[in-house]
Structure formats: structure tokens, C-alpha cells
Amino acid sequence: MRPFLADWLALREPYDAQARNPSVVQALLAALGGLTSISIVDLACGTGASLRALAPRLPMRQHWQLVDNDLGLLQRAASLQSKNGVRVTTRAIDLVRDLEAALDGAVDLVTASAFFDLVSAEWLDRFVLESAARRLPVYVALAHDEIALHPWDANDAEVIAAVYRHQQCDKGFGPALGPAAAAAAIAAFRRAGYRVQSGRSDWRLEPGRDADMQRAVLDAWAESAREERSLLLADVAAWLTRRGDLLAAGRSAMHLGHVDFLALPVPN
């Protein structure tokens, strides 16, 4: 599962939309309540899922600046039409080299979805510093933090450990925070003087349902375990077969943990 692959993003989008924490979204709406128009920068926008999830809930006129360095995904995002008080522009920006350029200008809110677990501690500190210098509110959704499977398999622990190690590999930003990202980001914003509200946004993939998503996740985890080389290839293949059999029998369930948070600068 390459994180920015368009078909993967399309598969996960309805799960993300359903999982977004409603209390965090309500806190965001309350924080923006006094605005009649808003300029939003969406980092690592993919095909525009955050816009599709949030724009209908924001009553004010909106200008979305969709930022990504994947030109293929950005082209898909550019197909989103400006309408009903929502204006959309796209910007190709390398967030490693030119983060500051993405945050400059008239910006009222920064958003990101399913992104922060890919960044390094160094990049996170830089992002918090730059956001705090501009006193920017930040809404982050779906930062992954934990995995649980049911029923349990003898090799689950080894595969999940390999997945966690793989999530902490360099994704272009330095060694990734992976499952530690949400806690690290919340702590960093609080140290910078922000008020932070957080909540769970877990995926719960049920037995007899969500088969396509469960299969995509299992295949991705098996590939991660192979790349980590901490298990024999034969053991990974056998594990994938057993979990696939559980899925086919309607007995497989997954809990994929995520965290949403809203970081608001404290008024002077």
C-alpha cells in the first residue's frame, strides 16, 4: 500500500469520513464561528478528501489551497470545481523543502489528514514552530496509532511489530514518527502554548463486512513484513493465507486506531 496511491485513497476515503471525530469537528466549527470567509491550506491533500469532508460543514465562504508534491494526485484534486461559495486552488509544494511557503499569506486554518504519521520528529517541530509564529489554527485528522486483530493468530504480534517498524522508516521527511505521531504532535503544540482538543477516529472493520478494505490492509501489512525481513517469507505467506481464510469465512475483524486533534493558539 503506497500511501499516496489514488486507488488506495479512494478506498479509504469513506472510512475516514465516517471515522472523523465529531467532537473535534464541532470544536473546529465553534472556533471558526465568527468568520464570514475562511482561507484553508490543506497539506498533503491527495485528491481532496479533507475538502470533501469539511466544506459542506463550514457555513462561511471558503478558499481551499490544496497542497501536495504528487502531481498526479494534485491533478485529480484540481478537478474539484469551485462552487457554492467554495473556491479551490492547487499548489505543487515540496513540504520538506518549502513548508514555509505553504503556510505564508492569508491563512485562517491549516488541515491535514492521514499525513502526520509519515513525518519525522524534526519536521513536526519545524511545523509547530512555523504554525505558532503565524498563530495558525491546525486541524489534523486520522493520525494512525494502533492495530488490533480478531481472532488472534500466532504470527499477528510479529507481523504487527514489523508493520510498526516499517511505518517508522523514512517516508521523505526523515525517520517517520509512525504510531507515535499523534501524541508527539499534541505534546508539541501544547509546549508551544496551544490549546488542544483531541478524540478518537478509529476504523472498526467488522466480520462479514468491509472485505475489500480488510484485504487491502492485510496485503499491505504482508508486504511491509516482507520488506522488514524480520519473518521468513514462508511465515508471512502462511500468515496471510490464514488471515485471508478468516476473512473469507466472515470471521475477521480489525481495529485500526487513529487520533484527530484541533490545536488553537491561545488569544493574546
Residue pairs with C-beta under 8 A, 6 or more apart in sequence:
1 8
1 216
1 217
1 219
1 220
1 223
2 8
3 114
3 118
3 171
4 44
4 46
4 68
4 70
4 73
6 47
6 72
6 73
6 76
8 216
9 46
9 47
9 49
9 73
10 47
11 212
11 213
11 216
12 114
12 213
13 49
13 52
15 203
15 210
15 213
16 49
16 53
16 113
16 114
16 141
16 142
16 201
17 49
17 52
17 53
19 142
19 201
19 202
19 203
19 258
20 53
20 141
20 142
20 201
20 260
21 141
21 198
21 199
21 200
21 201
21 260
23 197
23 199
24 139
24 141
24 197
24 198
24 199
24 201
24 260
24 261
24 262
25 54
25 57
25 260
27 197
27 262
28 109
28 137
28 139
28 262
29 57
29 58
31 137
31 262
31 264
32 38
32 58
32 60
32 108
32 109
35 60
35 108
36 60
36 61
37 60
37 61
37 62
37 63
38 58
38 60
38 61
38 62
38 63
38 108
38 109
39 62
39 63
39 65
39 105
39 106
39 107
39 108
39 109
40 54
40 62
40 63
40 64
40 65
40 107
40 108
40 109
40 110
40 111
41 65
41 67
41 102
41 103
41 107
41 109
41 110
41 111
42 48
42 50
42 51
42 64
42 65
42 66
42 67
42 110
42 111
42 112
42 113
43 67
43 95
43 102
43 110
43 111
43 112
43 115
44 67
44 68
44 95
44 112
44 113
44 115
44 118
45 51
45 66
45 67
45 68
45 73
45 74
45 77
45 90
46 68
46 70
46 73
46 77
46 113
46 114
47 73
47 76
47 77
48 64
48 66
48 76
48 77
48 80
48 88
49 113
50 111
50 112
50 113
50 141
51 64
51 66
51 77
51 80
51 86
51 88
52 80
53 113
53 141
54 111
55 62
55 64
55 86
60 85
61 85
61 86
61 87
62 85
62 86
62 87
63 86
63 87
63 88
63 89
64 86
64 87
64 88
64 89
65 89
65 90
65 91
65 102
65 107
66 74
66 77
66 78
66 80
66 88
66 89
66 90
66 91
67 90
67 91
67 93
67 95
67 102
68 74
68 77
68 90
68 92
68 93
69 92
69 93
69 94
69 95
71 92
74 90
74 92
77 88
77 90
78 88
78 90
80 88
81 88
82 88
91 102
93 99
93 101
93 102
95 102
95 123
95 173
96 123
96 172
96 173
99 123
99 126
99 127
99 130
100 130
103 110
103 130
103 131
103 134
103 136
104 134
107 134
107 136
108 137
109 136
109 137
109 138
109 139
110 131
110 136
110 137
110 138
110 139
111 138
111 139
111 140
111 141
112 138
112 139
112 140
112 141
113 140
113 141
113 142
114 141
114 142
114 143
114 144
115 140
115 143
116 124
116 140
116 143
116 177
116 181
116 182
116 185
117 143
117 144
117 145
117 167
117 176
117 177
117 178
117 179
117 181
117 182
118 171
118 172
118 173
118 176
118 181
119 127
119 171
119 173
119 174
119 176
119 177
119 181
120 170
120 173
120 174
120 175
120 176
120 177
121 174
121 175
121 177
121 184
122 173
122 174
123 173
123 174
124 177
124 181
124 184
124 185
124 188
125 188
128 185
128 188
128 189
128 191
128 192
129 192
131 138
131 189
131 192
131 263
132 189
132 192
132 193
132 194
132 265
135 265
136 265
137 262
137 263
137 264
137 265
138 189
138 194
138 262
138 263
139 260
139 261
139 262
139 263
140 182
140 185
140 260
140 261
140 262
140 263
141 201
141 258
141 260
142 201
142 258
142 259
142 260
143 181
143 182
143 185
143 258
143 259
143 260
143 261
144 167
144 178
144 179
144 181
144 256
144 257
144 258
145 179
145 180
145 181
145 182
145 183
145 257
145 258
145 259
146 179
146 255
146 256
146 257
147 160
147 163
147 164
147 254
147 255
147 256
147 257
148 254
148 255
148 257
149 156
149 160
149 243
149 252
149 253
149 254
149 255
150 252
150 253
150 254
150 255
151 246
151 251
153 239
153 242
153 243
153 246
155 231
155 235
155 236
155 238
155 239
156 239
158 225
158 230
158 231
158 235
159 221
159 222
159 225
159 231
159 236
159 239
160 221
161 230
162 221
162 224
162 225
162 228
162 230
162 231
163 221
163 224
163 225
164 178
164 179
165 228
165 230
166 224
166 225
166 227
166 228
167 176
167 178
167 179
167 224
168 175
168 176
168 177
168 178
169 175
169 176
170 176
177 184
182 198
182 258
182 259
182 261
183 259
185 261
185 263
186 196
186 198
186 259
186 261
186 263
189 196
189 261
189 263
190 196
193 265
193 266
194 263
194 264
194 265
194 266
195 263
195 264
195 265
195 266
196 261
196 262
196 263
196 264
197 261
197 262
197 264
198 259
198 260
198 261
198 262
199 259
199 260
199 261
200 257
200 258
200 259
200 260
201 258
201 259
201 260
202 255
202 256
202 257
202 258
203 213
203 254
203 255
203 256
203 258
204 253
204 254
204 255
205 213
205 214
205 217
205 252
205 253
205 254
205 255
205 256
206 253
207 250
207 251
207 252
207 253
208 250
211 247
214 247
214 252
214 254
215 244
215 247
217 254
217 256
218 240
218 243
218 244
218 247
219 240
222 236
222 237
222 239
222 240
225 231
225 236
225 239
226 233
226 236
231 239
243 252
246 252
